[in-house]
Amino acid sequence: MNMVKTGAELLIELLKRAGVRLLFGLPGDTSVAFYDALARQRTLRHIVTRDERHAAYMADGAARVTGQRMVVEASSGGGAAYLASGLVEAYAASVPVLAIVSDIHQDSRGSGALTEFPVDTLLTGATKAVHRVDRVHQLPQAMQALWHQLGAQRPAPGALVVPEDLWEASVPAGYEVTGYALRSDFPATRSEADPPLVEQAAQWLAAAQQPAIVAGGGVHWARAYEALQTLAETFQLPVATTIHGKGALPETHPLCLGVVGANGGHPATNAYLAQADVVLFVGTRANATDTLGFRAPPRKGTRVIQIDIDPQRAGANYPGALPLIGDARVVLAQLIDALSQAGGVPKDERMEQITQVRKQGMPPPPEESGSVLSARYVVHRVHRLATAHGDVIVVGDPGTPTPYLAAYWTLHRAGRTVILPRGVGPMGYAIPAGIGIALACPQQPVLVFTTEGSMAMAAGELETAVRYELPILFVQLTNQAYGWIQALQHFYYEKRYFGVTLGPVDGVQLARSMGMEAERVSDPTQLTRKLLQFFQQGRPCLLEVPVQSLIEEMPPVQPWLEAQQGERERPVY
């Protein structure tokens, strides 16, 4: 066992014991001693970022694709404030990120010292738990408690606040880190649902004429792919997914209905869910976006069963739902057994209806040759070439990229390989998240779809991608506006556009200034050539693609399609 002499060395040893290999962050006054300890070890790889918020997004993205806890650090003051804003997405989207925050010296508390503010209070709103340590010997207990909490119940960030004087505080001579179980297993525990409720759910599903499953991000965290597919195939239950649940079942599977909901949902899938008599939610909030404003399925007339690890979420949006509180993989296995005993017999006639829904999925776009391509065409072309190449991971910013990736990026295998931030929808997420993913999965190319609005928020991290020589292709879809808000003003506010027109952000010049290869693409041939070049070389590259606005090209957002037909009431999230 390594001997440790200071608080900084002690925490680093605890992180090593937990299996941590990546640490994202950037230095500040109160973390200099921690950085000095990092410089004297070789196990943890510290990734220096341009912004604490982006460091949080990097850890968030890495956690989603690996299914493991990730770690980020920041210093006091502005560093902690930026970090907190980045953790909000992870909190809303159920992502386990440990945040280590260096605070001011304990002797300076209450003096109005530079960077002093109530960091614990700020972090409380963005995490499930905040542990402040005041003595070196408290570090192991606090770290162990937080590590467990991150993997227990609903995943979410946690924060460890360490005053800067503890980094250099002496650990008792001969002290060894023993007796602290910091296992990397995720989730930390797997619980089963109440058996009588499982039996009731099985009876509902067995008697259903038009049942459906809606799978969310909880399927990914529980690694419940096999159980979900077994349940669907054994009892012919069609599976739709939320955006976070995309990939819970291969989208080429004959029982997969694709994405449901308002953002990127298939109209035929929404229609099927709207008529379903029994719907099983698995690991999803089932919020307004995921359910087309609680119309797919409706709150009345449909029996709803909800599997969730969090008792506060099960049934929260569907009063009267049957709550099955437990780990998604375990509870799905319980349901398989209960349905077998309940005499759940597959309904052969159901397959014809499911096949018809699948046939009405999103058709491929026609070939294009103009100087301004459609976002739909760009996503489809990149998908076709990426699929031919092999396994890739795709990250998209909110706004323009999200509905196109949700609807048109077809997944041929189960797994979390399309990452879209639907917790709070933060612009500027995709670039840093893609970097975190590339570092966590070094053997897989990463494709990042962003916009000039999000690019302006996160452009500094292009240098980070160059510095670490990461195989990331950044595709900037440029439409000269905050397109999503402009579309809302177009459809619901009588075309009064305000605050949405942007000046040019030259992504090509930005990228080149940081040492990245970049090119503006305006035709399909050029796009294809640059994509093939990226897959051959694997170097960071940016392609700026001018695209039509969301007003000129209607994205797969069903409420907007309805607005075109005269529905002027804006949907409530």
N, C-alpha and C positions, 0 to 999 in steps of 0.2 A: 504494500500500500504506500502511495506517495505521502511523504511528510509535508505538511503545510505550515507556513509560518505567519501568514497574514490573512485577514478576512477575504481579500481578493483571491488569494490562492485557494482558500477554503471553498469559495463559491465555484471557482473554476473546476476544482476537483469534484464537487457535487454535480456539476453539469456533465462532466465526463462520465461519471457513474450512471447518469441517466441516459447515456447513449447519445448525447447531443454532439453533433459534428459541425453545425453551421450556426453562426451568431451574427445577426444583422444589426447595424447601428452606425453611429458616428460620434466622435469624441466631443467632450465639453469640459469645462473647468472642474466640475465635481467628479468626473470619471477618469482623470488622468492616471491616478494610482491603479485603477482597475485595468486600464490599457497597458500600463507598464507590466502588470502581471500577465496579461495576454501575450505580450511580446516575448515573454520568457518561457512560453510553452509551445508545443507543436501539435497538439491533438485537435483543439478547436480551431476551425477556420473562420476568422472574423472577416465579414464583408462590409467594407466601408461604403456607405451610401451618401447621397447628396442631400437627404432630407429625412427626418425621423418618421414622418408620415409614410414615406416611401419604404423605409425600413420595415415598418409594420405590414405594408402590403406585400413586401417580399416574403416575410415570414408567413403571412396569410396564404399566399399562393403555394408556397412550398408545403405547408401543412395540408392543403386540400388535395394535392396530387399524391402525397406520400401516405396520407391517413395517419400522420404522427404529429405530436406536439412540436412546435417550433419556437425559437427564442429570439427576442429582439431586445436591444438595450438603448438607453438614452440618458442624457444628463438632465439636471434640474432646469427649471425656468422654461424658456422657449422650447427646449428639446422635449421636455415632458409634455408640454401643451401640444406640440406637433404630433408626438407619438400617440397621445390620447385620441386625436382626430382620426388617426389611421386605424386605431383599434376598434372604432365604432362599427366598421363593416364586419370585422371578425366577430364582434359580439352579436350583431343582428343575424349573421349568417351561420352562427354556431361553429366557429373555427377556434381550435385550442392553441393559443399563442401565449407564451410566458413573456411578460415584459419586465425587464430589470431596469429600475430607475435609480440613478444616483442622485441623492438629495444633498442639500447644503450641510455643512458641518453642524453637529448637534449644539456646539457652543454658540453658534450664530443664530439659532432659532429665536424668533421674536425681535430681532434687531433690525429688520428691514434690509437684510443682506441682499446683495445682488442675486437674482434668480430665486429669491424666496417667495413662495406662494403655497397655498394648501393643495399640494399635489395629490395627496390621498383622496381628498374630496373630488377632485377632477377625475381621477382614475376610477372612482367608484361607479360612475355612470357608464364607463366603457368596459368594465370587467365584471366577472362573477365574484371575485374576491381580491382584496388588497391586504397584503401583509407587510407591515413596517417592522424592521428589526432595529433595536437600540443597542444590542450587545452582540459581540462576535459569536458567542455560543448559541445565539438564537437562529443563526443562519441555517443549520441543517434541519431543524424542526420546521422552520417556515418554508424552506424549499420543498421538503417532503410533503407538507400539507398542500401547498399550491400544486405541485406536480400531480398529486392524486386528484385534486379538485378539477384540474383541467380535463381529466379523462373520465370523470364520474358524472352521471346524469347528462344533461345537455352540455355538449362541448361549448366552451367560451373562453375568452382570455382571462388571465389572472396577472396580478402585478406584485412584484417584490420591490419594496422601497428600501434603499440602503443609504444611510448618511455617509458622506464621503470619508469621514474620519474612520469608519469601520474598515475601509479598504486597506488601510495601513495598520490597523489595530493588531496587536500581537495575539496569535493563537497560543494557548498553553504549550509548553515544550513537550514534544513527544505526542502531540495530538494526532489522532488518525480518524479518518472518516469511516467509521464502522457502525453497523446497525441501522443504516438508513436505506430502506427499500425504495429505490427510484427506478422502477421497471419502465421499460419503453412500451409495454403492452398498451394497445388502444383498441377499444375502450378499456378502462381499468377494471370494470366489472360488467357482467352481463346478467340482467335480471329478466325473469319471466312475468307474464301478465297473469291476472287473476283467472284461474281455470274456468270458473262458471261463466265469466264474461267471454272467454274464448269460445266456449261451447255455444253461447248465444250468437256470437258473431258467425260461427260456422253454420248455424241453422239459417240465419239470414242469407248468407251466401249460397247455401245449398238450394234455397227456395227461389232465388232471384231469377228473373227472366232476362234482364239486361244489366248485369253487374259490371263493375269496372274497378280497377286498382289505379290509384294515383300515387306514384312513387316520388319521394323528395330526396333531399340531401342526406337524410338519416340513413338511407340505404347504403350510401357510400361510406359513411363513418362506421356503420356496423359491419361492413363487408358482407352484405346480405344478398349478393347477386345470385348465388346458387339457390338459396331458399326462395327468393322471389320468382325465379324462373321455374322452379319445380312447382310452386303453387299455381302459377299461371298455366303451365302446360298440363298439369294433372287434372285441373278442373276447368280448363278453357276460359280463363279470366283474362280479358284484354287489359293491357297495361299502358296508361298514359304517364307522362312524367312532368314535373315542374321543370323550370329552367335549372334549378340547383340539382334536380334529380336526373337530368339528362345523362344517359349512359347507364342507368340502373338496369336496363335490359337492352341488348343490342337492338338498334332501331331498324335493322333488317329482319328481325324476328317476326314471324307472321302474326304474333299476338301483340306487337307493339303498335300503339296508336300515335306515337310521337308526342310532341310537347302540347300541353293543354294550357289554356288561359289567354289573357289579353295581349301578352307580349311574345310574339313568335308562335303562338298556338295555332294549330290547324283548325280552320272553321269546321271541318267534318268531325274532328275529334271533340271540339267544344259541343257540337250538336249531339254527339253520342253521349257525352257526360251529362248534358242537359236533360236527356231522356232516361238516364240510368235509374233503376229502382233501388240498387244497393251499391254504395261506393266505399271502398276500403282505402283510406289515406295511410301511407306508410312514411313516417319521418318527414313530414312537411307541415309548415304553418298553416297551409290552406288559406292564404290571405286573398285579398280581392284580386290581385294581379294573377295569381295562380289559378283562380277559379272564374275568371271573366266576371268579376263583380258579384261573386256568389251565385252565378247562374249556371255554372258547369262544374259541379252539380248545383242544383237549387237548394236553398235551405229548407224548403217545404216540399214534401212529397217524395223525398229520397231518404232512405235509411242510410245513415253514415256511421262507419266504423273507423276509429282513428287510433293507429299505433304510434305511440310517441314515448320517448324516454322521460319527457317533462310533463308531469301531471297538470301544470298550468296551461300547457298548449293543447292538450288533447281535448277537443270539443270546444275550445275557446271561440272559434269562428263559426261553429255549427252546433248551436245549443241543442241538447238532446242526443248528441252523438254518443255511440257506445265506446267508452275509452278503454283501450288496451295499453296499459302503462308498462313499458319494458323495452328491452333491447330489440331492435327490429329483426335481427337474425333469429333470435330465440323465439320471439312471438310468432314470426312467420312459420317456424317449424311447429310450434304449438297448433297453429291454424291448419297446417297440412294434416296433422294427426286427427284433429277434431273433425275436419271435413270428411276424412275417410270414414270415421265412425258415424258421422251424421248421414251417410249415404249420399254425399255430394256426387252426383253423376254428371259428367260433361254433357253439355247440350250441343249436339252436332250442328243444329241449325244456326247456332250462334256464330260459327266460323264464317258463314257466308256474309253475315252482316259486318263482321270485323274486317273481312277482306274488302268489302265495298268501301268502308271508311278509309282503309289504307290506300285504296286506288285513288281516292280523292285528295291525297296528300299534295304537297307543294310541287308543281311541275318544274322541270329545269327551265331556265330562261333561254330565250333565243340567242343566237350568236350576235355580237355587236361589233361595230366597226367605227363608231363615231369618236370624236376627241374627248367626250365626257361619257364615261361608262356608268352603268348603274351599279349600286352597291350590291344588289342581288347577283348580278353577273360576276362581279369580282369575287365574292365569297364562293360562288359555285365553281368558278374556274380554279381558284386556289385549292378548294376541296378536292376537285378531281385529280389535280396533279399531286397533292399531298397524299391522297389515298393510294395512288400508284407508287409513291415512294416508300410508304410503310407507316409505322406508328409515329404520330406527331401529337403534341399537346397544343391546344388552342386557347388563347386568352382574349377576351374582348372587353372593351370599355362599355359602360352604360350608354344609352342613347343609340346612335345609328348602328353600331355593330351588333347589339344584342338581339333584336328580333330576327335579323338575317342569319346569324349563327345558330340561334335556337331552332329556326325553321329549316334551314338549308344545309347545315353541317351534319350529315348523316353519320352516325357511329355504327361501325360494323361489329364491335365487341363491347362487352360490358366493362365499365370502368369510368373513372373521373378524368376525362381528357379534354373536356370543354369547360373552361372556367369563366363564368360570368358573374359579376358582383351584384347580387340581387338582395343583399342585406339592407343597405341604405343607398345603393346605386352611386358610389363616389366616382366622379370624373377623375381621370388621372391614375386610375387603379392599374390598368392593364400593363403599362410599360414596366413599372417596378415588380408587379406580380409575376410577369413573364421572366424577369431576371431571377427572382427567387426560385421559380420552377426549374429554370435551366440549371441552376446551381444544385438543386436537390435531385434532379434527374439528368445527369450529364450526358447520358447516352441517347437522349431523345431531342430532336429538333423542336423548337418552340416557335409558334406563329402568334404574333400579337396584332390584333386589329384595334386601331385607335382612330381618333379624329384630330383635326387641328386644334379644337378646343381643349381636349384632354392632353394633347401633345404639349401645349403651352404650359400646362400645370406640371408636367413630369419630364420635360425635355432633358433636364440635367442628368437623368439616369441613363441616357444613351451612352454617356461617357463611361458609366459603370459597366455596361455591357461590353464596351470596347476593352476596358481595362482588364476584365476577366476573360476576354476572348470567347464569348458565349455564342452558341449556335442559335441565334434568334433572328427571325425575319419580322421586321416591324412594317405593317401595312397601314399607312395613314390615309384614311378616307376623308377627302377635303371637300366640304360643301359651303364654305364661307359663312357659316352661321352656327349658333347654338341650335342645331336642327330640331331637337326634340321639343324645345320650348316654342320655337317658331311654328312647329306643326300644331301645338296646342292652341296657340294664338290664332292660327289659320282656321281651325275647325270650330273653336268654341268662343272666340272673342272677335268675330267679324273681321278677321285679317288685320287687326291692329297690331302690327309688329313693333315691339319696343324692347330694347336691351338685348337683341339677339343677333344683330349684324356685326360681323367681325372683320377686322383688317386682316391682311394676309399673314399667315405663319408659314414661312418657307421651311418645311421639314427637311428638305434636301440640304439646304445650306446649314441648318442646325446640326444635322447628323455629320456632315462633312467637317464642320468646324471641330468636332470631337473625335475625328479620326475614323469615322464609320463610312463605309461605302454607301452611296445613296443615289437614287435616280427618280425622276418624275416619269410616270408611266401613263400613256394616254391611249394605247390600243392593245387588243388582245395578244397580238404577236409579241410585242415588247414585254407584256406581263408574263407570258409563258416563258420567254427566254430568261428573264431575271429569276423566275421561280426555279427553273431547272438549274441555273447557276448556283443559287443558294443551296439547293439540296446536294449539289456536287461538292461545294466548297465548305459549307457549314460555318461560315464566318458571319458576324453580325452585319446586317444590311437593312436599309430602310427604303421602302418604295412609297412615294407619295402618289396617290391616285385621285385625280379630280373626279367627283361623282355628282350625280344629280341630287338635288335637295330632297328632303323627306316630303315636300309638297309636290314636287314634280314626279317623284317615283314613290308610290304608296308602299310602305313597308308592311309586312305581315303583322299588323296591329289591329285586331278586330274592331275595337271601339272606333277607330278612325275610319275603317271601312263602313261602319254603320253611320258615322257622321256624314260621310259622302252621300248616303242615302236619305239624309234628312234628320237623323237623330242628333240633336244639338245639346243634350244634357251631358255635361262632362262627367265621365266616370270618377268615382271616389276611390282612392287607393285603400 
